[in-house]
């Protein structure tokens, strides 16, 4: 799992995930599913990496982490996202992610 978590952290830093563009949810989901098919367990490692990034990262990394959680986040992740809604820069993205998680 450690190698997979390292890979997920690196993947999260490099990939241009976003929210709000046309078909963003489907495209991000397909992209993550593709990696998962070649590296079983990637989805869970990516979720862990995204939650870590929200705790310590800077805004660009946090934006990608929120985009990941919008696609693969669990209901318990909404607590972390709700705290982010208090920040001006990321509040709308966090709200989108919360909505996506709650309406899957």
KOLPATI-383958 format. One record per residue: x, y, z of N, C-alpha, C in turn; residue in one letter; residue number from 1. Coordinates in nm, 2 decimals. Each point is the difference from the previous one (the first is absolute). Layout:
BEGIN
n_east|n_north|n_up|ca_east|ca_north|ca_up|c_east|c_north|c_up|rest|nr
X|Y|Z|X|Y|Z|X|Y|Z|a|NUM $
...
REM end
This chain:
BEGIN
n_east|n_north|n_up|ca_east|ca_north|ca_up|c_east|c_north|c_up|rest|nr
0.08|-0.12|0.00|-0.08|0.12|0.00|0.09|0.13|0.00|x|1 $
0.11|-0.01|0.06|0.09|0.12|0.01|0.04|0.04|-0.14|x|2 $
0.04|-0.09|-0.09|0.04|0.03|-0.13|-0.12|0.06|-0.08|x|3 $
-0.12|-0.05|0.02|-0.12|0.05|-0.06|-0.03|0.14|0.05|x|4 $
0.01|0.02|0.12|-0.02|0.13|0.06|0.10|0.10|-0.05|x|5 $
0.12|-0.04|-0.01|0.10|0.09|-0.06|-0.04|0.04|-0.15|x|6 $
-0.04|-0.10|-0.07|-0.04|0.02|-0.14|-0.12|0.09|-0.01|x|7 $
-0.10|-0.02|0.09|-0.12|0.08|0.00|0.04|0.15|0.04|x|8 $
0.09|0.02|0.09|0.04|0.14|0.04|0.06|0.07|-0.12|x|9 $
0.09|-0.08|-0.07|0.07|0.06|-0.12|-0.10|0.03|-0.11|x|10 $
-0.10|-0.10|-0.02|-0.10|0.02|-0.10|-0.08|0.12|0.03|x|11 $
-0.04|0.02|0.12|-0.09|0.11|0.04|0.08|0.13|-0.03|x|12 $
0.13|0.01|0.03|0.07|0.12|-0.02|0.01|0.04|-0.15|x|13 $
0.01|-0.10|-0.09|0.02|0.02|-0.14|-0.12|0.01|-0.09|x|14 $
-0.11|-0.06|0.03|-0.11|0.00|-0.09|-0.09|0.12|0.01|x|15 $
-0.04|0.05|-0.11|-0.08|0.13|0.00|-0.15|-0.03|0.02|x|16 $
-0.04|-0.05|0.12|-0.14|-0.02|0.03|-0.07|0.13|0.03|x|17 $
-0.12|0.01|-0.04|-0.07|0.12|0.02|-0.15|-0.02|0.03|x|18 $
-0.07|0.10|0.04|-0.14|0.00|0.02|-0.07|0.10|-0.09|x|19 $
-0.12|-0.03|-0.04|-0.07|0.11|-0.07|0.01|0.00|-0.15|x|20 $
0.10|-0.06|-0.06|0.00|0.00|-0.14|-0.10|-0.10|-0.06|x|21 $
-0.04|0.01|-0.13|-0.09|-0.09|-0.05|0.05|-0.15|0.02|x|22 $
-0.09|-0.08|0.05|0.03|-0.15|0.02|0.11|-0.02|0.10|x|23 $
0.03|0.09|0.08|0.11|-0.02|0.10|-0.01|-0.12|0.08|x|24 $
-0.12|-0.03|0.05|-0.02|-0.11|0.09|0.02|-0.14|-0.07|x|25 $
-0.06|-0.01|-0.12|0.02|-0.12|-0.08|0.14|-0.02|-0.04|x|26 $
0.07|0.10|-0.04|0.14|-0.01|-0.05|0.09|-0.03|0.12|x|27 $
-0.02|0.06|0.11|0.09|-0.03|0.12|-0.02|-0.14|0.04|x|28 $
-0.13|-0.04|0.01|-0.03|-0.14|0.04|0.06|-0.10|-0.09|x|29 $
-0.01|0.02|-0.13|0.06|-0.09|-0.10|0.15|-0.01|0.01|x|30 $
0.06|0.12|0.03|0.14|0.01|0.01|0.05|-0.08|0.12|x|31 $
-0.07|0.02|0.11|0.04|-0.08|0.13|-0.03|-0.15|-0.02|x|32 $
-0.11|-0.03|-0.06|-0.03|-0.14|-0.02|0.10|-0.07|-0.09|x|33 $
0.05|0.07|-0.10|0.10|-0.05|-0.09|0.13|-0.04|0.08|x|34 $
0.04|0.09|0.09|0.12|-0.03|0.08|-0.03|-0.11|0.10|x|35 $
-0.12|0.00|0.06|-0.04|-0.11|0.09|0.00|-0.14|-0.07|x|36 $
-0.03|0.00|-0.12|0.00|-0.13|-0.07|0.14|-0.06|-0.02|x|37 $
0.10|0.09|-0.01|0.13|-0.05|0.00|0.07|-0.01|0.13|x|38 $
-0.05|0.07|0.10|0.06|0.00|0.13|-0.11|-0.01|0.11|x|39 $
-0.05|-0.13|0.02|-0.11|-0.01|0.10|0.04|0.06|0.13|x|40 $
-0.10|0.07|0.06|0.02|0.07|0.13|0.04|0.14|-0.02|x|41 $
0.02|0.04|-0.13|0.04|0.14|-0.03|-0.11|0.10|0.05|x|42 $
-0.12|-0.03|-0.02|-0.11|0.09|0.04|0.01|0.03|0.15|x|43 $
0.01|-0.10|0.08|0.01|0.03|0.15|0.13|0.07|0.03|x|44 $
0.11|-0.03|-0.06|0.12|0.07|0.03|-0.01|0.15|-0.05|x|45 $
-0.07|0.02|-0.11|-0.02|0.14|-0.05|-0.09|0.08|0.10|x|46 $
-0.10|-0.07|0.05|-0.09|0.07|0.10|0.09|0.04|0.12|x|47 $
0.08|-0.09|0.05|0.09|0.03|0.11|0.09|0.12|-0.03|x|48 $
0.06|-0.01|-0.12|0.09|0.11|-0.04|-0.07|0.14|-0.01|x|49 $
-0.13|-0.01|-0.05|-0.07|0.13|-0.01|-0.04|0.05|0.14|x|50 $
-0.03|-0.08|0.09|-0.03|0.05|0.13|0.12|0.05|0.07|x|51 $
0.12|-0.06|-0.02|0.12|0.05|0.05|0.03|0.14|-0.06|x|52 $
-0.02|0.01|-0.13|0.03|0.13|-0.07|-0.09|0.11|0.06|x|53 $
-0.12|-0.03|0.03|-0.09|0.11|0.05|0.05|0.04|0.14|x|54 $
0.07|-0.08|0.07|0.05|0.03|0.13|0.12|0.08|0.00|x|55 $
0.09|-0.01|-0.10|0.13|0.06|0.00|0.03|0.08|-0.13|x|56 $
-0.08|-0.02|-0.10|0.04|0.05|-0.13|-0.03|0.15|-0.02|x|57 $
0.05|0.05|-0.12|-0.03|0.13|-0.04|-0.12|0.00|-0.10|x|58 $
-0.05|0.11|-0.03|-0.12|0.01|-0.08|-0.01|-0.08|-0.12|x|59 $
0.10|0.00|-0.09|-0.01|-0.08|-0.13|-0.01|-0.15|0.04|x|60 $
0.07|-0.05|0.09|-0.01|-0.14|0.04|-0.13|-0.03|0.07|x|61 $
-0.05|0.09|0.08|-0.12|-0.02|0.06|-0.12|0.00|-0.10|x|62 $
0.01|0.08|-0.10|-0.10|0.00|-0.10|-0.01|-0.13|-0.07|x|63 $
0.11|-0.06|-0.03|0.00|-0.13|-0.06|-0.05|-0.11|0.09|x|64 $
0.04|0.02|0.13|-0.05|-0.10|0.10|-0.15|0.01|0.02|x|65 $
-0.06|0.12|-0.01|-0.14|0.01|0.01|-0.07|-0.06|-0.12|x|66 $
0.06|0.01|-0.12|-0.05|-0.06|-0.12|0.00|-0.15|0.01|x|67 $
0.10|-0.06|0.06|0.01|-0.14|0.02|-0.11|-0.04|0.09|x|68 $
-0.02|0.07|0.11|-0.10|-0.04|0.10|-0.14|0.01|-0.06|x|69 $
-0.02|0.10|-0.09|-0.13|0.01|-0.06|-0.04|-0.13|-0.08|x|70 $
0.10|-0.07|-0.04|-0.02|-0.12|-0.08|0.00|-0.13|0.08|x|71 $
0.10|0.00|0.10|0.01|-0.13|0.07|-0.01|0.02|0.15|x|72 $
-0.03|0.11|0.05|-0.01|0.03|0.14|-0.11|-0.08|0.07|x|73 $
0.01|-0.02|0.13|-0.10|-0.07|0.07|-0.08|0.10|0.09|x|74 $
-0.11|-0.05|0.05|-0.08|0.10|0.08|0.07|0.06|0.11|x|75 $
0.09|-0.07|0.07|0.08|0.05|0.11|0.09|0.11|-0.05|x|76 $
0.03|0.01|-0.12|0.09|0.11|-0.06|-0.07|0.13|0.00|x|77 $
-0.13|0.01|0.01|-0.07|0.12|-0.01|0.03|0.09|0.12|x|78 $
0.04|-0.06|0.11|0.04|0.08|0.12|0.12|0.09|-0.03|x|79 $
0.10|-0.06|-0.06|0.12|0.07|-0.04|-0.04|0.11|-0.10|x|80 $
-0.08|-0.04|-0.10|-0.04|0.10|-0.10|-0.08|0.12|0.06|x|81 $
-0.08|-0.03|0.09|-0.08|0.11|0.07|0.09|0.10|0.06|x|82 $
0.11|-0.05|0.06|0.09|0.10|0.06|0.06|0.09|-0.11|x|83 $
0.03|-0.06|-0.11|0.06|0.08|-0.11|-0.10|0.10|-0.06|x|84 $
-0.13|-0.02|0.02|-0.10|0.10|-0.05|0.02|0.13|0.07|x|85 $
0.07|0.00|0.11|0.02|0.13|0.07|0.11|0.08|-0.06|x|86 $
0.08|-0.05|-0.09|0.10|0.07|-0.07|-0.05|0.06|-0.13|x|87 $
0.04|0.12|-0.03|-0.06|0.07|-0.12|0.05|-0.07|-0.13|x|88 $
0.12|-0.03|-0.01|0.06|-0.05|-0.12|-0.06|-0.14|-0.05|x|89 $
-0.03|-0.08|0.10|-0.04|-0.14|-0.04|-0.14|-0.03|0.04|x|90 $
-0.08|0.09|0.05|-0.13|-0.03|0.05|-0.09|-0.05|-0.10|x|91 $
-0.01|0.05|-0.12|-0.09|-0.04|-0.10|0.04|-0.14|-0.05|x|92 $
0.13|-0.03|-0.01|0.04|-0.14|-0.04|-0.04|-0.10|0.10|x|93 $
0.02|0.04|0.13|-0.03|-0.09|0.11|-0.15|-0.03|0.00|x|94 $
-0.08|0.10|-0.03|-0.15|-0.02|0.00|-0.04|-0.09|-0.11|x|95 $
0.07|0.01|-0.12|-0.03|-0.09|-0.11|0.03|-0.14|0.04|x|96 $
0.12|-0.02|0.06|0.04|-0.14|0.04|-0.10|-0.06|0.10|x|97 $
-0.04|0.08|0.10|-0.10|-0.04|0.10|-0.13|-0.05|-0.08|x|98 $
-0.05|0.09|-0.09|-0.12|-0.04|-0.07|0.02|-0.13|-0.08|x|99 $
0.11|-0.01|-0.06|0.03|-0.13|-0.08|0.00|-0.12|0.09|x|100 $
0.06|0.01|0.11|0.01|-0.11|0.09|-0.14|-0.04|0.06|x|101 $
-0.07|0.10|0.03|-0.13|-0.02|0.06|-0.11|-0.05|-0.10|x|102 $
0.02|0.02|-0.13|-0.10|-0.03|-0.10|0.05|-0.11|-0.09|x|103 $
0.09|-0.08|0.04|0.04|-0.12|-0.08|-0.10|-0.11|0.01|x|104 $
REM end
